[in-house]
Amino acid sequence: MKLMNTPRSLDLAITNRCNLRCLYCYHFGGADDVGRDLPTAEWLRFFEELRECAVLTVTLCGGEPFIREDLKELVEGIVRNRLRFDVLSNGTLITDDIAAFLKSTRRCDSVQVSIDGEAPEAHDAARGKGSFHRAVAGLKTLQRHNIPANVRVTIHKHNVHHLEEIARLLLEEYGLPSFGTNAAGYFGLCRQNAGDIQLNVEERSLAMETLMRLDRKYPGRIQAAAGPLAEARMWKEMEEARRTGRPSGTRQGCLAACGGVFNKMAVRADGIMTPCSQLPHIELGRINHDSLRDVWQDHPELQRMRERQAIPLTEFEFCRGCEYVAYCTGNCPALAYTLTGADNHPSPDACLKRFLEQGGRLPVES
Amino acid sequence: MDTNARPIANPNVVLREEFDDCAVLFDPDTGEGYAMNPIGVFCWQRLDGRHTVAEIVTELRAACADAPPEAEQNVREFCDGLAAKGLVGFELS
């Protein structure tokens, strides 16, 4: 695959601070948790380099981006340097003042707010008491100011039985055009709380069945790049391909799942560049010290990550004898790393064969 | 557009040259992107408020031996299209 001169977008962890400690947070408890923030001037200087590199968009994340007292100054720097931006937030610190400011920039693509329940019980179980009402207030503030608000529902043990009510609340009562789903993944704090928070095989099967049903009820309005709905869609296709003996598709049969390293990069709150916010232990250089363009084009770790898509799954003992190997792409390298210690390995969490062997069920069309 | 006009690129617009012949004009105020071929990039890089359309065409003919007879009309239409999208303005004398 040909490589762009520079990344098209970057995920920027503009802060290591957060007012919440969600049980499954990918940020805290991992290499991303760097214990400090960069001063304003460092980010502003880096935004100038992004302009020189013709980067188009940045995603502000953390930590909780709205906790930064200088957020307006940072956003003004983003706007000044011809970038658009979006924000990933827990929603609890969004005020009328900051929402009006974001709207006034005309550069904000969206603010993603995490809402994990239809009521405090399911949401606060993982995110802390009082966080549901504050997140909903933040969402409504964004709506009042006509800022595109994306809601992300992270599915876990405490809300997997609430998915229908959550969908009704978000799509019918709040009138959102759509919402996104994911599941608590084995990163950061989730690694310490996995038994209390992550879905087991039965709950995962239930989540897939429920989400597929909701997907039929609300066509096109439930999104998923990962998690139970994405897995249900992908695994059903793999099963159909296996059953009918369909030839393998492009990129299937190799570690080709992640194309992120061909489009984007990330920066930790301490200014260390990484391939992805989920791979914060791979340090590529430091902003304002190392050239973004040079890192992007020449860093051996990035080149290694890009070459992984040529590695056949049949090379792995893990995949030996799997009937799905010709249709699999190995899934997320970051999850493979946290589960196996190697990013050049298929992710066991995304293994259909293992899921079925453990008693998992694929959804059946009704 | 008059061939004596001196178009100037909107300074907010980003020219992103990807790889090989592929480039994108990106308007961060609207989020819209427009694919550009190498001739478009050649012209865009001369929309500096100093080159007239006629001068851009002259430079294009010098750079591309096989530039077609309708090159001037094509460049004018290219600039008109950009102006209609707010990507280009004109230097006031």
Interface residues (C-beta under 8 A of the other chain):
Chain A: K2 L3 M4 N5 R8 R51 A54 L56 V79 R82 L83 R84 R106 R107 D109
Chain B: N12 V13 V14 L15 R16 E17 E18 F19 D20 F26 P28 D29 G31 G33
